[in-house]
Amino acid sequence: MNRRTFLRATAVAGGTTAFSGAVWQAAFAVGPAQPGPSPYGPLHAADANGLRLPEGFVGRVVARSLQRVDGTRHTWHPAPDGGACFRDGDGWIYVSNSEVPLVGGVSAVRFDASGKVASAYRILNGTTLNCAGGATPWNTWLSCEEHDYGLVHETDPRGEKPATSRPAMGRFKHEAAAADPERKVVYLTEDQPDGCFYRFRPNDWGDLSAGTLEVLIGSGTGAVRWTRVPDPQLWITPTRRQVPGAMRFDGGEGCYYTGGVCYFTTKGDNRVWAYDASAERLDLAYDDDLVTGGEPPLRGVDNVTGTSSGDLYVAEDGGDMETNLITPAGVVTPFLRLLGHDKSEITGPAFSPDGSRLYFSSQRGKSGVAAGTDGVTFEVRGPFRR
């Protein structure tokens, strides 16, 4: 019996429990998400930029790597990766990491109330391989470096305050971060084949300069617990190997917290995990090996974000170059597809503060050049469920 057949049988027998929290409690009573029709209907033919979208949605290009952002003198960075949106007066700001070595950092685009680009600028320089990250409740952007000694850098989306490294959050191959204001912790993923899932408990909420790094302990879905990492900053033994019993995850990627649940993805096994923070239990929102209704629509899981309606949006690294929607009803279905970018990945999905616009990038664009010099950042506007 292969892995997929075994896992499907286990799920049917009740061995894979559904996660609780928010409106998702009933959705997965019989297992993780399954393919189904989109609440937005089918995807239409591609537009001039190669975007296939549902009825009522329109897309545009916001920025291209190594070219000036329209209406500004700022040159957009290569290899755009993780991103987030922040309210700014009557407009908003979209920040975007650059996943290149030595000069990675972060750039930002400010939009006015009408959605027109007002300015673009740098908010972090001189860092390396800035992959994903996460927004904080105090409106800063945590930009994470993806290498063995990588740091989390706290940045100001407006670019008015200097960026600050946060070594207390650990030195490891960081991927993404998600703040939990109820428990006053920040969850962190690690992009290693035997990586871990962490949380950082700052001594003072709102100040990430000092605190305790903890790692998740468990043996699979079900009850889990946390244990302190002894040496998160200066180590001989990597953080993921310091605590016996630490749960292993095959390539941690995106991370998103909402409604008492932290969702995170693992690319090695195409899973979307759900950590129920109040119950301290771990379950699966999606697993391509547990799809029973035909071929799995979601492969190459990567960055993840969501809306106030409870919908999750999961970007693909490769796959069909889609962003898939996972609904509270337990349906997984394509929301958009980008044609002609077959050697790229979709990165940085984030919604504008009012939920009407989705931003994301094709990291390597049509050429697929590894340096990301052909990256493209998009905006999709339409009747999103809110």
C-alpha positions as a Markdown table, in Angstrom:
| # | Residue | x | y | z |
|---|---|---|---|---|
| 1 | Met | 0.0 | 0.0 | 0.0 |
| 2 | Asn | 1.5 | 3.4 | -1.0 |
| 3 | Arg | 1.5 | 6.5 | 1.2 |
| 4 | Arg | -1.5 | 8.1 | -0.5 |
| 5 | Thr | -3.6 | 5.0 | -0.2 |
| 6 | Phe | -2.6 | 4.5 | 3.4 |
| 7 | Leu | -3.4 | 8.0 | 4.4 |
| 8 | Arg | -6.8 | 8.0 | 2.6 |
| 9 | Ala | -7.7 | 4.8 | 4.4 |
| 10 | Thr | -6.6 | 6.3 | 7.7 |
| 11 | Ala | -8.7 | 9.5 | 7.1 |
| 12 | Val | -11.8 | 7.5 | 6.3 |
| 13 | Ala | -11.3 | 5.4 | 9.4 |
| 14 | Gly | -11.2 | 8.6 | 11.5 |
| 15 | Gly | -7.4 | 8.5 | 12.1 |
| 16 | Thr | -6.9 | 12.0 | 10.8 |
| 17 | Thr | -8.9 | 14.4 | 13.0 |
| 18 | Ala | -10.3 | 17.6 | 12.0 |
| 19 | Phe | -9.0 | 20.8 | 13.5 |
| 20 | Ser | -11.2 | 23.2 | 15.5 |
| 21 | Gly | -11.2 | 26.9 | 15.8 |
| 22 | Ala | -13.2 | 29.7 | 14.3 |
| 23 | Val | -15.7 | 28.7 | 11.6 |
| 24 | Trp | -13.6 | 25.8 | 10.5 |
| 25 | Gln | -14.7 | 23.4 | 13.2 |
| 26 | Ala | -17.5 | 21.8 | 11.3 |
| 27 | Ala | -15.8 | 22.0 | 7.9 |
| 28 | Phe | -13.3 | 19.2 | 8.4 |
| 29 | Ala | -15.3 | 16.8 | 10.5 |
| 30 | Val | -14.6 | 14.1 | 7.9 |
| 31 | Gly | -11.1 | 15.1 | 7.0 |
| 32 | Pro | -9.0 | 17.8 | 5.2 |
| 33 | Ala | -10.2 | 19.9 | 2.3 |
| 34 | Gln | -11.4 | 18.2 | -0.9 |
| 35 | Pro | -11.8 | 19.5 | -4.5 |
| 36 | Gly | -15.0 | 21.3 | -5.3 |
| 37 | Pro | -16.5 | 24.2 | -7.2 |
| 38 | Ser | -15.2 | 27.7 | -6.5 |
| 39 | Pro | -17.6 | 30.2 | -4.9 |
| 40 | Tyr | -16.4 | 32.6 | -7.7 |
| 41 | Gly | -17.1 | 30.2 | -10.6 |
| 42 | Pro | -14.6 | 29.0 | -13.2 |
| 43 | Leu | -11.5 | 30.7 | -14.4 |
| 44 | His | -11.8 | 32.8 | -17.6 |
| 45 | Ala | -9.3 | 33.0 | -20.5 |
| 46 | Ala | -6.0 | 34.7 | -19.7 |
| 47 | Asp | -5.7 | 38.5 | -19.9 |
| 48 | Ala | -2.9 | 40.3 | -21.5 |
| 49 | Asn | -0.6 | 39.6 | -18.5 |
| 50 | Gly | -1.3 | 35.8 | -18.5 |
| 51 | Leu | -3.7 | 35.9 | -15.6 |
| 52 | Arg | -6.7 | 33.6 | -15.6 |
| 53 | Leu | -9.3 | 35.0 | -13.1 |
| 54 | Pro | -13.0 | 34.4 | -12.3 |
| 55 | Glu | -15.8 | 36.6 | -13.5 |
| 56 | Gly | -15.7 | 40.1 | -12.1 |
| 57 | Phe | -12.0 | 40.2 | -11.3 |
| 58 | Val | -9.3 | 42.2 | -13.0 |
| 59 | Gly | -5.5 | 42.2 | -12.7 |
| 60 | Arg | -2.7 | 44.5 | -13.4 |
| 61 | Val | 1.1 | 44.7 | -13.1 |
| 62 | Val | 2.3 | 46.9 | -10.2 |
| 63 | Ala | 6.1 | 46.5 | -10.6 |
| 64 | Arg | 8.7 | 44.6 | -12.5 |
| 65 | Ser | 12.2 | 43.6 | -11.2 |
| 66 | Leu | 15.0 | 45.9 | -12.2 |
| 67 | Gln | 12.6 | 48.5 | -13.6 |
| 68 | Arg | 11.3 | 51.7 | -12.1 |
| 69 | Val | 7.9 | 51.4 | -10.4 |
| 70 | Asp | 5.5 | 53.5 | -12.6 |
| 71 | Gly | 5.3 | 57.1 | -11.4 |
| 72 | Thr | 8.4 | 56.8 | -9.1 |
| 73 | Arg | 12.2 | 56.8 | -9.3 |
| 74 | His | 12.5 | 53.6 | -7.3 |
| 75 | Thr | 13.8 | 50.4 | -9.1 |
| 76 | Trp | 11.9 | 47.3 | -8.0 |
| 77 | His | 14.0 | 44.5 | -6.5 |
| 78 | Pro | 14.8 | 41.1 | -8.0 |
| 79 | Ala | 13.2 | 37.9 | -6.8 |
| 80 | Pro | 10.2 | 39.4 | -5.0 |
| 81 | Asp | 9.0 | 37.0 | -2.2 |
| 82 | Gly | 7.0 | 37.3 | 1.0 |
| 83 | Gly | 4.8 | 40.4 | 1.4 |
| 84 | Ala | 2.0 | 42.1 | 3.5 |
| 85 | Cys | -0.2 | 45.1 | 3.3 |
| 86 | Phe | -0.5 | 47.9 | 5.9 |
| 87 | Arg | -3.0 | 50.7 | 6.3 |
| 88 | Asp | -1.4 | 54.2 | 5.8 |
| 89 | Gly | -3.7 | 57.2 | 6.1 |
| 90 | Asp | -6.3 | 57.0 | 3.4 |
| 91 | Gly | -4.2 | 54.6 | 1.4 |
| 92 | Trp | -2.1 | 51.5 | 2.1 |
| 93 | Ile | 1.4 | 50.0 | 1.7 |
| 94 | Tyr | 2.5 | 46.7 | 0.2 |
| 95 | Val | 5.9 | 45.5 | 1.3 |
| 96 | Ser | 7.9 | 42.8 | -0.5 |
| 97 | Asn | 11.0 | 40.8 | 0.3 |
| 98 | Ser | 13.9 | 40.2 | -2.1 |
| 99 | Glu | 15.1 | 36.6 | -2.0 |
| 100 | Val | 18.6 | 37.2 | -3.3 |
| 101 | Pro | 21.9 | 36.9 | -1.4 |
| 102 | Leu | 23.8 | 39.8 | 0.1 |
| 103 | Val | 21.6 | 42.6 | -1.1 |
| 104 | Gly | 18.2 | 41.1 | -0.4 |
| 105 | Gly | 16.2 | 43.5 | 1.9 |
| 106 | Val | 12.7 | 44.8 | 1.5 |
| 107 | Ser | 11.0 | 47.3 | -0.8 |
| 108 | Ala | 7.6 | 49.0 | -0.4 |
| 109 | Val | 4.9 | 50.5 | -2.7 |
| 110 | Arg | 2.5 | 53.0 | -1.3 |
| 111 | Phe | -1.0 | 53.4 | -2.9 |
| 112 | Asp | -3.4 | 56.3 | -2.5 |
| 113 | Ala | -7.1 | 55.9 | -1.7 |
| 114 | Ser | -7.9 | 55.2 | -5.3 |
| 115 | Gly | -5.3 | 52.5 | -5.7 |
| 116 | Lys | -2.8 | 54.6 | -7.7 |
| 117 | Val | 0.9 | 54.2 | -6.9 |
| 118 | Ala | 2.0 | 57.2 | -4.8 |
| 119 | Ser | 5.6 | 56.2 | -4.0 |
| 120 | Ala | 8.0 | 53.3 | -3.8 |
| 121 | Tyr | 11.1 | 53.0 | -1.6 |
| 122 | Arg | 13.4 | 50.6 | 0.4 |
| 123 | Ile | 12.8 | 49.8 | 4.0 |
| 124 | Leu | 15.6 | 47.2 | 4.6 |
| 125 | Asn | 19.1 | 46.9 | 3.0 |
| 126 | Gly | 22.2 | 44.7 | 3.3 |
| 127 | Thr | 20.5 | 41.4 | 4.3 |
| 128 | Thr | 20.5 | 38.1 | 2.5 |
| 129 | Leu | 17.9 | 35.7 | 1.0 |
| 130 | Asn | 14.9 | 37.5 | 2.5 |
| 131 | Cys | 12.2 | 34.9 | 1.9 |
| 132 | Ala | 8.8 | 35.3 | 3.7 |
| 133 | Gly | 7.9 | 37.0 | 7.0 |
| 134 | Gly | 4.8 | 38.4 | 8.7 |
| 135 | Ala | 3.0 | 41.5 | 9.9 |
| 136 | Thr | 2.8 | 42.4 | 13.6 |
| 137 | Pro | -0.2 | 43.9 | 15.4 |
| 138 | Trp | 1.9 | 47.1 | 15.9 |
| 139 | Asn | 2.2 | 47.5 | 12.2 |
| 140 | Thr | 5.8 | 46.4 | 11.5 |
| 141 | Trp | 7.0 | 43.9 | 8.9 |
| 142 | Leu | 9.1 | 40.9 | 10.1 |
| 143 | Ser | 11.4 | 40.0 | 7.2 |
| 144 | Cys | 13.0 | 36.5 | 7.5 |
| 145 | Glu | 16.3 | 35.4 | 6.2 |
| 146 | Glu | 16.4 | 31.9 | 4.7 |
| 147 | His | 19.8 | 30.5 | 5.5 |
| 148 | Asp | 21.3 | 28.5 | 8.4 |
| 149 | Tyr | 22.2 | 31.6 | 10.4 |
| 150 | Gly | 19.3 | 33.7 | 9.2 |
| 151 | Leu | 17.7 | 36.4 | 11.4 |
| 152 | Val | 14.4 | 38.0 | 11.6 |
| 153 | His | 14.5 | 41.8 | 10.9 |
| 154 | Glu | 11.8 | 44.1 | 12.1 |
| 155 | Thr | 11.1 | 46.9 | 9.6 |
| 156 | Asp | 8.9 | 50.0 | 9.3 |
| 157 | Pro | 6.6 | 49.8 | 6.2 |
| 158 | Arg | 6.8 | 53.6 | 6.0 |
| 159 | Gly | 10.5 | 53.6 | 6.0 |
| 160 | Glu | 10.7 | 56.2 | 8.7 |
| 161 | Lys | 12.3 | 54.1 | 11.4 |
| 162 | Pro | 15.5 | 52.1 | 11.0 |
| 163 | Ala | 15.1 | 48.3 | 10.6 |
| 164 | Thr | 16.3 | 46.2 | 13.6 |
| 165 | Ser | 17.5 | 42.6 | 13.7 |
| 166 | Arg | 15.8 | 40.4 | 16.3 |
| 167 | Pro | 18.4 | 37.6 | 17.2 |
| 168 | Ala | 16.3 | 36.5 | 20.2 |
| 169 | Met | 13.9 | 35.0 | 17.7 |
| 170 | Gly | 16.6 | 32.5 | 16.7 |
| 171 | Arg | 19.2 | 32.0 | 14.1 |
| 172 | Phe | 18.0 | 29.4 | 11.6 |
| 173 | Lys | 16.7 | 29.0 | 8.1 |
| 174 | His | 13.7 | 31.2 | 8.7 |
| 175 | Glu | 10.7 | 31.2 | 6.3 |
| 176 | Ala | 7.6 | 32.9 | 7.6 |
| 177 | Ala | 6.2 | 34.5 | 10.8 |
| 178 | Ala | 2.7 | 35.0 | 12.2 |
| 179 | Ala | 1.7 | 37.0 | 15.3 |
| 180 | Asp | -0.9 | 35.7 | 17.7 |
| 181 | Pro | -2.1 | 38.7 | 19.8 |
| 182 | Glu | -4.2 | 36.5 | 22.1 |
| 183 | Arg | -1.4 | 34.4 | 23.4 |
| 184 | Lys | 1.2 | 37.2 | 22.7 |
| 185 | Val | 3.5 | 35.0 | 20.7 |
| 186 | Val | 4.9 | 34.9 | 17.2 |
| 187 | Tyr | 4.9 | 31.6 | 15.3 |
| 188 | Leu | 7.9 | 30.8 | 13.0 |
| 189 | Thr | 8.4 | 28.2 | 10.2 |
| 190 | Glu | 11.8 | 26.7 | 9.2 |
| 191 | Asp | 12.6 | 25.7 | 5.6 |
| 192 | Gln | 14.5 | 22.5 | 6.2 |
| 193 | Pro | 13.6 | 18.9 | 5.2 |
| 194 | Asp | 13.7 | 18.1 | 8.9 |
| 195 | Gly | 12.7 | 21.6 | 10.1 |
| 196 | Cys | 10.6 | 22.6 | 13.1 |
| 197 | Phe | 7.7 | 24.8 | 14.0 |
| 198 | Tyr | 8.6 | 27.5 | 16.6 |
| 199 | Arg | 7.0 | 30.2 | 18.7 |
| 200 | Phe | 8.7 | 33.2 | 20.2 |
| 201 | Arg | 7.4 | 34.6 | 23.5 |
| 202 | Pro | 8.7 | 38.1 | 24.0 |
| 203 | Asn | 9.2 | 39.4 | 27.5 |
| 204 | Asp | 7.0 | 42.4 | 26.6 |
| 205 | Trp | 4.4 | 42.1 | 23.9 |
| 206 | Gly | 5.3 | 44.7 | 21.2 |
| 207 | Asp | 9.0 | 44.4 | 21.9 |
| 208 | Leu | 10.8 | 41.5 | 20.1 |
| 209 | Ser | 14.3 | 42.3 | 21.4 |
| 210 | Ala | 14.1 | 39.7 | 24.2 |
| 211 | Gly | 12.1 | 36.6 | 25.0 |
| 212 | Thr | 12.0 | 32.8 | 24.8 |
| 213 | Leu | 12.1 | 30.7 | 21.7 |
| 214 | Glu | 10.2 | 27.5 | 21.9 |
| 215 | Val | 9.8 | 24.5 | 19.6 |
| 216 | Leu | 6.7 | 22.3 | 19.0 |
| 217 | Ile | 6.8 | 18.8 | 20.6 |
| 218 | Gly | 4.6 | 16.0 | 19.2 |
| 219 | Ser | 4.4 | 12.9 | 17.1 |
| 220 | Gly | 1.8 | 13.9 | 14.5 |
| 221 | Thr | -1.7 | 15.2 | 14.5 |
| 222 | Gly | -3.3 | 15.6 | 17.9 |
| 223 | Ala | -2.2 | 17.0 | 21.2 |
| 224 | Val | 1.2 | 18.9 | 21.1 |
| 225 | Arg | 3.2 | 21.0 | 23.5 |
| 226 | Trp | 6.0 | 23.5 | 23.6 |
| 227 | Thr | 9.6 | 23.3 | 25.0 |
| 228 | Arg | 12.2 | 26.0 | 25.3 |
| 229 | Val | 15.1 | 26.0 | 22.8 |
| 230 | Pro | 18.3 | 26.2 | 24.9 |
| 231 | Asp | 20.6 | 28.1 | 22.6 |
| 232 | Pro | 18.6 | 30.0 | 19.9 |
| 233 | Gln | 21.2 | 32.6 | 19.0 |
| 234 | Leu | 24.8 | 31.3 | 19.3 |
| 235 | Trp | 24.8 | 27.6 | 18.7 |
| 236 | Ile | 27.0 | 24.7 | 17.8 |
| 237 | Thr | 24.0 | 22.4 | 17.5 |
| 238 | Pro | 21.3 | 23.9 | 15.2 |
| 239 | Thr | 18.1 | 25.0 | 16.9 |
| 240 | Arg | 16.0 | 22.2 | 15.3 |
| 241 | Arg | 18.3 | 19.5 | 16.9 |
| 242 | Gln | 18.6 | 20.9 | 20.4 |
| 243 | Val | 15.3 | 19.5 | 21.8 |
| 244 | Pro | 14.6 | 15.7 | 21.8 |
| 245 | Gly | 11.1 | 15.0 | 20.5 |
| 246 | Ala | 10.8 | 18.1 | 18.5 |
| 247 | Met | 8.3 | 17.5 | 15.7 |
| 248 | Arg | 9.7 | 17.5 | 12.2 |
| 249 | Phe | 8.2 | 19.2 | 9.2 |
| 250 | Asp | 9.3 | 18.7 | 5.6 |
| 251 | Gly | 10.1 | 22.2 | 4.4 |
| 252 | Gly | 8.2 | 24.8 | 6.3 |
| 253 | Glu | 6.8 | 27.6 | 4.2 |
| 254 | Gly | 4.0 | 30.1 | 4.7 |
| 255 | Cys | 2.4 | 30.9 | 8.0 |
| 256 | Tyr | -0.8 | 32.8 | 8.8 |
| 257 | Tyr | -2.8 | 33.3 | 12.0 |
| 258 | Thr | -6.5 | 34.0 | 12.4 |
| 259 | Gly | -9.3 | 33.1 | 14.7 |
| 260 | Gly | -7.3 | 31.1 | 17.2 |
| 261 | Val | -5.6 | 29.0 | 14.5 |
| 262 | Cys | -2.2 | 29.2 | 13.0 |
| 263 | Tyr | -2.0 | 27.7 | 9.5 |
| 264 | Phe | 1.3 | 26.8 | 8.0 |
| 265 | Thr | 2.4 | 24.9 | 4.9 |
| 266 | Thr | 5.1 | 22.3 | 4.2 |
| 267 | Lys | 6.3 | 21.9 | 0.6 |
| 268 | Gly | 7.9 | 18.5 | 0.9 |
| 269 | Asp | 4.6 | 16.7 | 1.5 |
| 270 | Asn | 2.1 | 19.3 | 0.1 |
| 271 | Arg | 0.3 | 19.9 | 3.4 |
| 272 | Val | -1.5 | 22.8 | 5.0 |
| 273 | Trp | -1.3 | 22.4 | 8.8 |
| 274 | Ala | -3.6 | 23.9 | 11.4 |
| 275 | Tyr | -2.4 | 24.6 | 14.9 |
| 276 | Asp | -5.3 | 25.2 | 17.3 |
| 277 | Ala | -3.6 | 27.5 | 19.8 |
| 278 | Ser | -6.3 | 27.3 | 22.5 |
| 279 | Ala | -6.6 | 23.5 | 22.4 |
| 280 | Glu | -2.8 | 23.0 | 21.7 |
| 281 | Arg | -3.5 | 20.5 | 19.1 |
| 282 | Leu | -2.3 | 20.0 | 15.5 |
| 283 | Asp | -4.4 | 18.9 | 12.5 |
| 284 | Leu | -4.4 | 19.0 | 8.7 |
| 285 | Ala | -6.4 | 21.5 | 6.6 |
| 286 | Tyr | -5.1 | 20.0 | 3.4 |
| 287 | Asp | -3.0 | 17.1 | 2.3 |
| 288 | Asp | -2.7 | 16.2 | -1.4 |
| 289 | Asp | -2.3 | 12.5 | -0.4 |
| 290 | Leu | -5.8 | 12.7 | 1.2 |
| 291 | Val | -7.6 | 14.1 | -1.8 |
| 292 | Thr | -10.2 | 11.5 | -2.9 |
| 293 | Gly | -12.1 | 13.3 | -5.7 |
| 294 | Gly | -9.6 | 13.1 | -8.5 |
| 295 | Glu | -6.2 | 14.8 | -8.9 |
| 296 | Pro | -5.2 | 17.3 | -6.2 |
| 297 | Pro | -5.7 | 20.8 | -7.4 |
| 298 | Leu | -3.1 | 22.3 | -5.0 |
| 299 | Arg | 0.6 | 21.3 | -5.3 |
| 300 | Gly | 3.8 | 23.0 | -4.3 |
| 301 | Val | 2.2 | 24.7 | -1.3 |
| 302 | Asp | 4.0 | 27.9 | -0.3 |
| 303 | Asn | 2.9 | 31.3 | 1.0 |
| 304 | Val | -0.6 | 31.5 | 2.6 |
| 305 | Thr | -2.9 | 34.3 | 3.6 |
| 306 | Gly | -6.6 | 34.7 | 4.3 |
| 307 | Thr | -9.7 | 37.0 | 4.5 |
| 308 | Ser | -12.1 | 37.8 | 7.3 |
| 309 | Ser | -14.6 | 35.5 | 5.6 |
| 310 | Gly | -12.5 | 32.5 | 6.7 |
| 311 | Asp | -11.1 | 31.8 | 3.2 |
| 312 | Leu | -7.5 | 30.8 | 2.9 |
| 313 | Tyr | -5.4 | 31.6 | -0.2 |
| 314 | Val | -2.4 | 29.3 | -0.8 |
| 315 | Ala | 0.2 | 30.2 | -3.4 |
| 316 | Glu | 2.0 | 27.5 | -5.4 |
| 317 | Asp | 5.7 | 27.2 | -5.9 |
| 318 | Gly | 5.6 | 25.6 | -9.3 |
| 319 | Gly | 2.6 | 23.3 | -9.8 |
| 320 | Asp | 0.2 | 25.0 | -12.1 |
| 321 | Met | 1.3 | 28.5 | -11.0 |
| 322 | Glu | -2.0 | 28.9 | -9.2 |
| 323 | Thr | -3.3 | 30.4 | -6.0 |
| 324 | Asn | -5.8 | 28.0 | -4.6 |
| 325 | Leu | -8.7 | 28.9 | -2.3 |
| 326 | Ile | -9.6 | 26.7 | 0.8 |
| 327 | Thr | -13.0 | 27.6 | 2.0 |
| 328 | Pro | -14.5 | 27.2 | 5.5 |
| 329 | Ala | -16.8 | 24.6 | 3.9 |
| 330 | Gly | -13.8 | 22.4 | 3.2 |
| 331 | Val | -13.4 | 23.0 | -0.5 |
| 332 | Val | -10.0 | 23.5 | -2.2 |
| 333 | Thr | -10.2 | 25.0 | -5.6 |
| 334 | Pro | -8.1 | 27.3 | -8.0 |
| 335 | Phe | -8.7 | 31.0 | -7.6 |
| 336 | Leu | -6.2 | 32.2 | -10.2 |
| 337 | Arg | -3.7 | 30.8 | -12.6 |
| 338 | Leu | -0.7 | 32.6 | -14.2 |
| 339 | Leu | 0.2 | 31.4 | -17.7 |
| 340 | Gly | 3.7 | 31.6 | -19.2 |
| 341 | His | 5.6 | 31.6 | -15.9 |
| 342 | Asp | 6.2 | 27.9 | -15.7 |
| 343 | Lys | 9.7 | 28.1 | -14.1 |
| 344 | Ser | 8.6 | 30.6 | -11.5 |
| 345 | Glu | 6.7 | 30.5 | -8.2 |
| 346 | Ile | 3.8 | 32.6 | -6.8 |
| 347 | Thr | 4.9 | 34.6 | -3.7 |
| 348 | Gly | 3.9 | 37.2 | -1.3 |
| 349 | Pro | 0.0 | 37.0 | -1.4 |
| 350 | Ala | -1.5 | 39.8 | 0.8 |
| 351 | Phe | -4.8 | 41.6 | 0.8 |
| 352 | Ser | -5.3 | 45.4 | 1.0 |
| 353 | Pro | -6.7 | 46.5 | 4.4 |
| 354 | Asp | -10.3 | 46.7 | 3.0 |
| 355 | Gly | -10.0 | 43.2 | 1.4 |
| 356 | Ser | -10.8 | 44.3 | -2.1 |
| 357 | Arg | -7.3 | 43.8 | -3.7 |
| 358 | Leu | -4.9 | 40.9 | -3.6 |
| 359 | Tyr | -1.2 | 41.4 | -4.2 |
| 360 | Phe | 1.3 | 38.8 | -5.2 |
| 361 | Ser | 4.4 | 38.2 | -7.3 |
| 362 | Ser | 5.8 | 35.8 | -9.8 |
| 363 | Gln | 9.3 | 35.6 | -8.4 |
| 364 | Arg | 11.2 | 34.6 | -11.5 |
| 365 | Gly | 8.7 | 35.8 | -14.2 |
| 366 | Lys | 8.5 | 34.3 | -17.7 |
| 367 | Ser | 12.2 | 33.7 | -18.1 |
| 368 | Gly | 12.6 | 31.7 | -14.9 |
| 369 | Val | 16.0 | 33.1 | -14.3 |
| 370 | Ala | 17.2 | 32.0 | -10.9 |
| 371 | Ala | 18.4 | 35.4 | -9.9 |
| 372 | Gly | 14.8 | 36.7 | -10.2 |
| 373 | Thr | 15.7 | 39.5 | -12.5 |
| 374 | Asp | 12.4 | 39.0 | -14.4 |
| 375 | Gly | 10.1 | 39.1 | -11.3 |
| 376 | Val | 6.7 | 40.6 | -11.6 |
| 377 | Thr | 4.4 | 41.9 | -8.9 |
| 378 | Phe | 0.6 | 41.9 | -9.6 |
| 379 | Glu | -2.6 | 43.2 | -8.1 |
| 380 | Val | -6.0 | 41.5 | -8.5 |
| 381 | Arg | -9.1 | 43.5 | -7.7 |
| 382 | Gly | -12.7 | 42.2 | -7.5 |
| 383 | Pro | -15.6 | 41.0 | -5.3 |
| 384 | Phe | -13.6 | 39.0 | -2.8 |
| 385 | Arg | -15.7 | 37.4 | 0.0 |
| 386 | Arg | -15.2 | 39.6 | 3.1 |
